[in-house]
Amino acid sequence: MGNLRGLLYPCSVDFDRLVMLALARLAVKVTRSGGSNAYVETAFGRVYRISSQAILWYAGVSFSDAAVANAFVELWTGLPVFTVQ
């Protein structure tokens, strides 16, 4: 991404702002507790809430396991597995 880094970072910040604005609008309309689970359940129903939570949990577990495995390999071998070039 070398030369595009200066362009991609502001685009990612703008995207994050749009997501936060969408969540703020949802928080005004859904007054009960539960965060994103409450938003999904209100919009789509209980079945979709359960499946979205399962997907989020699986993604979190997968990414955290990959990060820990990468850190252990770097510590044990001294070689970075994933590098940014």
Protein Blocks (a to p, Z undefined) as FASTA:
>chain_A
ZZmmmmmmmmmmmmmmmmmmmmmmmmmmmmcghijmlmmmmmnojklmmmmmmmmmmmmm
mmmmmmmmmmmmmmmnopafbdcZZ
